[in-house]
């Protein structure tokens, strides 16, 4: 994984780490958990990160309403991300995550942005 912090992506770096992984996720009934492709965003800040937005491959977006608390992991199934121009969901069986951009509000009220690049799954 590569983390990039160029000014061209829109602000100072956001202190988070990102991992594409598999994790057990409860089904809608809550009775069982199924191993699912997920993204894990971890705060490396000692204060909450507000207005968190996560973008996959430049097209799929998720806005997180609740703040990401200090040292907290946010684990989300990849299927919850939707295309910014349609309601189409990300399908990890058909495509790999190659780029993740995470944006959020820093304690200074500035918008922090970090970009992570991943090798395509073979």
The 8 nearest C-alpha neighbors of each residue, nearest first, counted from 0:
[[1, 117, 116, 2, 115, 118, 18, 17],
 [0, 2, 116, 115, 3, 117, 114, 118],
 [3, 1, 115, 114, 116, 0, 4, 113],
 [2, 4, 114, 5, 115, 1, 113, 116],
 [3, 5, 113, 12, 114, 6, 2, 11],
 [6, 4, 7, 8, 3, 9, 10, 11],
 [5, 7, 8, 9, 10, 4, 11, 12],
 [6, 8, 5, 9, 10, 4, 112, 11],
 [9, 7, 6, 5, 10, 112, 4, 114],
 [8, 10, 7, 6, 112, 11, 111, 5],
 [9, 11, 111, 112, 6, 110, 12, 8],
 [10, 12, 111, 112, 13, 110, 6, 9],
 [13, 11, 112, 111, 113, 4, 14, 10],
 [12, 14, 111, 112, 113, 15, 11, 102],
 [15, 13, 43, 44, 12, 42, 16, 113],
 [16, 14, 42, 43, 41, 13, 40, 17],
 [15, 17, 41, 40, 42, 18, 14, 43],
 [18, 16, 40, 39, 41, 15, 19, 38],
 [17, 19, 39, 38, 20, 40, 16, 0],
 [20, 18, 38, 37, 39, 17, 21, 36],
 [19, 21, 37, 36, 18, 38, 22, 39],
 [20, 22, 36, 35, 37, 34, 23, 19],
 [21, 23, 34, 35, 24, 37, 20, 36],
 [22, 24, 34, 33, 32, 35, 25, 21],
 [25, 23, 32, 33, 22, 34, 35, 26],
 [26, 24, 32, 29, 31, 33, 27, 23],
 [25, 27, 29, 28, 32, 31, 24, 30],
 [26, 28, 29, 25, 30, 31, 32, 24],
 [29, 27, 26, 30, 31, 25, 32, 24],
 [30, 28, 26, 25, 27, 31, 32, 24],
 [29, 31, 28, 26, 32, 25, 27, 33],
 [32, 30, 25, 29, 26, 33, 28, 24],
 [31, 33, 25, 24, 23, 26, 34, 30],
 [32, 34, 23, 24, 35, 25, 31, 26],
 [33, 35, 23, 22, 21, 24, 32, 36],
 [34, 36, 21, 22, 33, 23, 37, 24],
 [37, 35, 21, 76, 20, 77, 22, 91],
 [38, 36, 76, 77, 75, 20, 21, 19],
 [37, 39, 19, 75, 74, 18, 20, 77],
 [38, 40, 74, 18, 73, 17, 19, 72],
 [41, 39, 17, 73, 72, 16, 38, 15],
 [42, 40, 72, 16, 15, 71, 73, 70],
 [41, 43, 15, 70, 44, 71, 69, 14],
 [42, 44, 15, 14, 70, 41, 69, 45],
 [43, 45, 42, 46, 69, 14, 70, 47],
 [44, 46, 69, 43, 47, 70, 68, 42],
 [45, 47, 69, 44, 48, 68, 106, 105],
 [48, 46, 68, 67, 69, 66, 49, 45],
 [47, 49, 67, 66, 104, 103, 105, 68],
 [48, 50, 66, 104, 51, 103, 47, 67],
 [51, 49, 103, 104, 52, 64, 63, 66],
 [50, 52, 103, 63, 49, 102, 62, 53],
 [53, 51, 62, 102, 61, 101, 63, 103],
 [54, 52, 101, 61, 60, 100, 62, 102],
 [53, 55, 60, 100, 59, 99, 57, 101],
 [56, 54, 99, 59, 57, 98, 58, 60],
 [55, 57, 98, 58, 97, 99, 96, 59],
 [56, 58, 55, 54, 59, 98, 99, 100],
 [59, 57, 82, 56, 83, 55, 60, 54],
 [60, 58, 82, 81, 55, 80, 54, 83],
 [61, 59, 54, 80, 81, 53, 83, 82],
 [60, 62, 53, 80, 52, 63, 54, 81],
 [61, 63, 52, 51, 64, 53, 60, 50],
 [62, 64, 51, 65, 52, 61, 50, 66],
 [65, 63, 62, 66, 50, 51, 49, 52],
 [64, 66, 63, 67, 49, 50, 51, 68],
 [67, 65, 49, 48, 47, 68, 64, 50],
 [66, 68, 48, 47, 71, 65, 49, 42],
 [67, 69, 47, 71, 66, 70, 48, 46],
 [70, 68, 45, 46, 71, 44, 47, 42],
 [69, 71, 42, 43, 41, 68, 44, 72],
 [72, 70, 68, 69, 42, 41, 67, 73],
 [73, 71, 41, 40, 74, 39, 42, 70],
 [72, 74, 40, 39, 41, 75, 71, 67],
 [75, 73, 39, 38, 72, 37, 40, 76],
 [74, 76, 37, 38, 77, 73, 39, 79],
 [77, 75, 37, 78, 36, 79, 38, 35],
 [76, 78, 37, 79, 80, 36, 75, 38],
 [77, 79, 89, 76, 80, 88, 90, 91],
 [80, 78, 77, 76, 81, 88, 89, 75],
 [81, 79, 60, 59, 61, 78, 89, 88],
 [82, 80, 88, 59, 87, 60, 86, 89],
 [81, 83, 59, 85, 58, 87, 84, 86],
 [82, 84, 58, 59, 85, 60, 81, 86],
 [85, 83, 82, 86, 58, 87, 81, 59],
 [86, 84, 82, 87, 83, 81, 88, 59],
 [85, 87, 81, 82, 88, 84, 83, 80],
 [88, 86, 82, 85, 81, 89, 84, 80],
 [89, 87, 81, 80, 78, 82, 90, 86],
 [88, 90, 78, 80, 81, 91, 77, 59],
 [89, 91, 92, 93, 78, 88, 94, 77],
 [92, 90, 94, 93, 95, 89, 77, 36],
 [91, 93, 90, 94, 95, 89, 36, 78],
 [94, 92, 91, 90, 95, 89, 96, 120],
 [95, 93, 91, 92, 90, 96, 89, 120],
 [96, 94, 119, 91, 120, 97, 93, 92],
 [95, 97, 98, 56, 55, 94, 117, 119],
 [96, 98, 117, 116, 119, 56, 118, 95],
 [99, 97, 116, 56, 115, 55, 96, 117],
 [98, 100, 55, 115, 54, 114, 56, 116],
 [101, 99, 114, 54, 113, 53, 115, 102],
 [100, 102, 53, 113, 112, 52, 114, 54],
 [103, 101, 112, 52, 111, 51, 53, 100],
 [102, 104, 51, 50, 111, 110, 49, 48],
 [103, 105, 110, 49, 108, 48, 109, 50],
 [104, 106, 108, 107, 109, 111, 110, 48],
 [105, 107, 108, 104, 46, 48, 109, 47],
 [106, 108, 105, 109, 104, 110, 111, 48],
 [109, 107, 105, 106, 104, 110, 111, 49],
 [110, 108, 107, 105, 104, 111, 106, 10],
 [109, 111, 104, 103, 105, 10, 108, 112],
 [112, 110, 13, 11, 12, 10, 103, 102],
 [113, 111, 102, 13, 12, 10, 101, 11],
 [114, 112, 12, 13, 101, 4, 100, 3],
 [113, 115, 100, 3, 2, 99, 4, 101],
 [114, 116, 2, 99, 1, 98, 3, 100],
 [115, 117, 98, 1, 97, 0, 99, 2],
 [118, 116, 97, 0, 98, 119, 1, 115],
 [117, 119, 97, 120, 116, 0, 96, 95],
 [120, 118, 95, 97, 121, 117, 96, 94],
 [121, 119, 95, 118, 96, 94, 97, 117],
 [120, 119, 118, 95, 94, 96, 97, 117]]
